[in-house]
Amino acid sequence: MMKMFSLRASEQILKEAERLSKIAKVDKSIVLREALEKGLEKIKLETAVKLFSEGKLSLGEAANTAGISVGEMIDKLREAGISSAITSEDLNEMLEKALKIIR
């Protein structure tokens, strides 16, 4: 279920949303919702990468923060030029998750 909320946006953002909605022949609210969803996904990943690189999150926690699998997180870290040395804590987290899935 979607909920309504209000948001203040710059005139430029609203103009771009209007322009894209006309090109795509969809409501402006759809364009803005998609932009918000995609932007949130990007922010989640950027936050996870940053906190992992600072040693504030384990690999599993970073993957969870980003909303992706550990394998995908390793790929994203590699793309960002960050070593993803797997710790024993990471292995334990992955094992616990795997055991929950098969139980």
C-alpha positions as CSV (number, residue, x, y, z in Angstrom):
1,M,0.0,0.0,0.0
2,M,1.3,3.4,-0.9
3,K,1.1,6.3,1.4
4,M,0.9,10.0,0.5
5,F,3.4,12.5,1.7
6,S,4.4,16.0,0.7
7,L,7.8,16.9,-0.6
8,R,9.4,20.2,-1.4
9,A,11.4,20.1,-4.7
10,S,13.2,22.7,-6.7
11,E,11.5,24.2,-9.8
12,Q,14.2,22.5,-11.9
13,I,13.4,19.0,-10.6
14,L,9.7,19.6,-11.2
15,K,10.3,20.9,-14.7
16,E,12.4,17.8,-15.5
17,A,9.7,15.5,-14.1
18,E,7.1,17.3,-16.2
19,R,9.2,17.0,-19.3
20,L,9.9,13.3,-18.8
21,S,6.3,12.6,-18.0
22,K,5.3,14.1,-21.3
23,I,7.9,12.2,-23.3
24,A,7.0,8.9,-21.6
25,K,3.2,9.7,-21.6
26,V,2.9,8.9,-17.9
27,D,1.8,10.9,-14.9
28,K,4.4,13.2,-13.3
29,S,3.9,11.4,-10.0
30,I,5.1,8.2,-11.6
31,V,8.3,9.8,-12.8
32,L,8.9,11.3,-9.4
33,R,8.2,8.1,-7.6
34,E,10.6,6.2,-9.8
35,A,13.3,8.8,-9.3
36,L,12.9,8.6,-5.6
37,E,13.0,4.8,-5.6
38,K,16.2,4.7,-7.8
39,G,17.8,7.5,-5.8
40,L,17.1,5.7,-2.5
41,E,18.7,2.5,-3.9
42,K,21.8,4.5,-4.9
43,I,22.0,6.1,-1.5
44,K,21.6,2.7,0.3
45,L,24.5,1.3,-1.7
46,E,26.7,4.4,-1.3
47,T,26.1,4.3,2.5
48,A,26.9,0.6,2.7
49,V,30.1,1.0,0.7
50,K,31.3,3.9,2.8
51,L,30.5,2.3,6.1
52,F,32.1,-1.0,5.0
53,S,35.3,0.9,3.9
54,E,35.4,2.7,7.2
55,G,35.2,-0.7,9.0
56,K,31.8,0.3,10.6
57,L,29.9,-2.6,8.9
58,S,30.7,-6.2,8.2
59,L,30.3,-7.5,4.7
60,G,26.9,-9.0,5.6
61,E,25.7,-5.8,7.3
62,A,26.8,-3.8,4.3
63,A,24.9,-6.1,2.0
64,N,21.8,-5.9,4.2
65,T,22.1,-2.1,4.3
66,A,22.3,-2.0,0.5
67,G,19.5,-4.5,0.2
68,I,21.5,-6.9,-2.0
69,S,23.2,-10.3,-1.6
70,V,26.7,-10.7,-0.2
71,G,27.9,-11.8,-3.6
72,E,26.5,-8.6,-5.2
73,M,28.0,-6.5,-2.4
74,I,31.4,-8.0,-3.1
75,D,31.0,-7.1,-6.7
76,K,30.0,-3.5,-5.8
77,L,32.9,-3.2,-3.4
78,R,35.3,-4.5,-6.1
79,E,33.8,-1.9,-8.6
80,A,34.5,0.8,-6.0
81,G,38.1,-0.4,-5.6
82,I,37.6,-1.6,-2.1
83,S,39.0,-4.9,-0.9
84,S,36.3,-7.2,0.5
85,A,38.3,-9.5,2.6
86,I,35.8,-11.9,4.2
87,T,36.2,-12.1,8.0
88,S,35.1,-15.0,10.2
89,E,32.2,-12.7,11.4
90,D,31.1,-12.4,7.8
91,L,31.3,-16.2,7.3
92,N,29.3,-16.8,10.5
93,E,26.6,-14.3,9.4
94,M,26.3,-16.0,6.0
95,L,26.1,-19.4,7.6
96,E,23.4,-18.3,10.0
97,K,21.4,-16.9,7.1
98,A,21.8,-20.0,5.0
99,L,20.7,-22.2,7.9
100,K,17.6,-20.1,8.4
101,I,16.7,-20.5,4.8
102,I,16.9,-24.3,4.8
103,R,15.1,-24.8,8.1
